[in-house]
Amino acid sequence: MQDPDSGVDTILSGAGIAFRDGPSNRSDGLTTYLSLSSLRPSVSTLIPSGDLRYAAYGYWSVLDEGNNVTSDQDISIGFAAGGYPTQDGDMPTTGSASFLGAASGLSIASTGKIQDIIGSAEMNVDFARGALSGTMTNMKTGDNVDGAATPWNDIGFNGTLNGNTFTANARVTAHPNDLIVGARYSETNLLGRDAVGSVNGRFYGPQASEAAGTWSLQDSDGNTAVGGFGVKQ
């Protein structure tokens, strides 16, 4: 990341979904969490984010206190985005812009199965109207998306700007069983066609040159997905 000579501190925010023995609505400020059972160690990392200079996004996980590291344990996991935010006085108030980048996340089936997600992100912003729309497409899921991966849902979102931040309603816009004739991906962590959720983000760099944020969705069967994204003009 590169400071756009604004003299401001890095800002970090995040979002997710909470689970422990079934769905819950736990929330803590701007950040909510995902709890799951795993033998993996705690990690935190930045995900490759399309050569962004002013923003980054990634995930973190923390072992819950008091768990025995030799057995299954609860782990809090979340996605976050941050960087050098565009100053309010530097936000465009006229015109529009298109942003391209990448999205990553985790899909969590109601059975507890977890898989990685990776794909493309696009966002179109009308600064004059204070409105935006976007998509996450070419999404793939699997135990290792760098290896064998399966097509996943397409996501669409529409929202509004508030200073250098934005919020949007998200929804499933396509299902792999709709996209590929004869394909049936019942064994993968797909969201149902009724899945809805939210996108939260912020603009970064001079003149809102980049944007990054977090997203989450859940369907009526309890299948969930949560992740982050980064895009630039």
N, C-alpha and C positions, 0 to 999 in steps of 0.2 A: 504494500500500500504506500501511497505517497501523499503527504500533507499538501493540500492546495494553497499553502501560504495563508491560511485563514487564522492560524493560531489557536484552533479549537482542539479539545481533547477527543480522542477516539471514543465513539459511542457504540455500545453493544446492547442488542436486544434480542429476544428469542421467543419461541412459541413451540407448543407440542400438545400431546394428549396424555392423560393419566390412566394407567391400568394397574390394578393389583387384584387378582381374583375377580376379574370382570371390570367393565367400564366404571369410571368415576368422573367427578367434575372438579377434581383438585386443581386449584389455580393459585399462583403466587405472584401478584403484580403482573408484569408484562410477560412473565415466563410461566408456562405450565409444563408438566413433565410426563414422561412415559416410563413406567416401572415394569420390569419383566424379569423372568427367571433365566439366568445364564451362568455359565462357568467361565466366561471370558473376563479378562482383567479390565480395569477401568482405563479409559483412553479419552483423549481429546485431540482433535485435529481440524485443520482447515482443509476443506475440499477444493480441488482445482476449480477455479471459478472464472474461466474464460478470459484470462489475462487482464483482470481488473486491476486498476492502479490505486483506487481510492477506497475500495470496499472489499470485504471478504465474507464468506459464510462457511459454516462448518457444524460439527456436532461435538458433544461432550457426554461423558458418562461417569457416574460416581457410584461406588459400592455403598449400599446403605449400611450405616454404622451397626456393628454388633453381629454381622453375618460371618459365618465360617467360610473362609476362602477355599476350603476343600470340598464344599458341596454347593448345590444350587443356591443362588442368592438373588435377592432383589437388587436391581441396578436402576438408578435414575438416569434417564437419557434425554437429551434435548438438542434441538437445533437452534442456532443463533446466527445473526448477521450483524456486522458492525463496520466501522471505518471512520473516515473523515467526512462528516455530513455537510451537505450544501447549506450555506448560511441563508437564512430567510430572505435577506436582502439581495441575494444572488440567484434566487429561484426565478426561472422564467415565468412571466405572466401572460405572454402572448405566444401564438404559434403552437406547433405540435412536434412530436419526435417519436421515432421508433427505436426500440431497444432490443438487442439480441444477446443471448447468453445460454446458460446451462442451469439445470435443476437436479437436485439429488435428494434422497430421502430413504425412509424405511417403510415397508408395507407390513402391517401386523394383522394376520388373520384372526378371526374370533376364536380359533383353536389355539392361538398362541404362537403359531409359526411366523417367523420373521424373515424377510428378505430385503436386499438392497434394491434401490430404484435409482436410475440415472436417465437423463434425457435432455431435451432442448427447451429453452424458455424464450418467450417473446412477449414484449409489452409495448403498447401504443398509448401515448399520453397526449391529451389535449390540455395544454397548460392554460389556455384562455378560459376553458369551461371548468377546469379543475376536475377532470374525469380521466379514467384510464380503463383499458381492457387488455387482457393478455391470455396466453395459452402456454401449456406445458405439453409438448408432443414428442413423438419418437421415444416414448418412455419404455425402458426395459427393466425387467425385474429378474432376480435370481439369487442364489446363494453367493454367486461371484459374478457380478455384471461385467467384469473384464473377460470372463470365459463364456460359458453357455448362459444365454439370457433369453427370456421370453417376453414378447410384447405385453405391455401393461396399458392401463387406461390413459386416455387423453383428458386433460383438465383445462377448463376455461374459467376466467374470473373477470369481474367488472367491479369498479370501485371509484372512490373519490380521493382527492388530495386534501391535505390539511397542513399548510406550510410545507415543510420538506418531508413529511410523512404521508403514507397512504394506507388505506384499508380497502378490502374488496371481498365480495362474496364469491366463493369457489364452488364448482360443480363438476361432475363427470360429464364430458361431452362425447366420448366414444369409448366403446368396449371392444377388446380384441376379437370377441366372437362376432361383432358387427363388421369389423374391418377385414377379416380374412375368411372367405367363404369356406365352410367345412371345418374350420378350426374350432376346437373346444378346449379352453384352458381352465378346466375345472380344478386342476391340481395346483394352480398357482394362486398367489395372494392378490387376486383381483378385487377391486371395489365394485359393489353393485351399481347399477345405473342410477339409483336414487341417492348416491353419496353426495353430500354437501359439506361445506366447511368455510374456511376463511384464509385470506392472505393478508399479511401485515409487513410493511416495509418502509424504507426511507431512501431518499436520494442522496448521493454522495458525489464529492468533487465539484469543480467549478461549473456553474450553469447546469446543474443536475446532469452531469455527463454520465453518471452510473446510478444504478439502483440495486438494492439487495434486500432480501427479507426472508420470512418463513411462511410455511403453509401447512394446513392440516385439513383432512376430510374424514368423514365416517359415514357408513351406510347403515341401513335399518337392521342388518344382520350383525352389527358389531365389528365389522372389518374396518380397519383404520389405516391411514397413511399420514406421515408427517415428514417434513423436510425443509430445505432451504433452497434459495436460488440467487443468482447474480446475473445482471444484464448491463450492457453499456450501449451508448449511441454509436 
